């Protein structure tokens, strides 16, 4: 038996890497929580 990741190989609905980087930068710069960032994005 071998350990395997439980995540699927492809995740078509995953957030794009560019968007993840933008969100992480905004959170670091503004010290926002996840809920504030989600509200700001809308």
N, C-alpha and C positions, 0 to 999 in steps of 0.2 A: 504494500500500500504506500502511496505517495500523497503528501499533503498538496492540495490544490486550492487556488483562490476560488472563493465562491462567487465572485463577480463575473458577469458574462464577458466574453471576449470583446464584443461590440456593444456600445451603448449609444444608439442613435439619438436618444433624447437628452444626452448629457450636455451640460453647459459648455459652450465653446471656450477654449483655453484663453483666447484674447479677452473675453468678457470676464473670466475668472481673475485674470491679472488686473484688469481695471478695477474690479470690486475690491480685491485685496489692497491695491494701492490707495483707493479711497478710504478704506477702513483704517489703514495705518496712518494716513495723513490727517484724517478727521476724528480718529478714535471712536468711530461709530460702532454700535452693536449691529448684529445681523438684522434685527427687526427694523432699526432706523434706516439701514441701507436699502432694505426691501421697500419701505415706504417712500424713500427718496427716489427710487428708480421708477415708480409708477407715475 
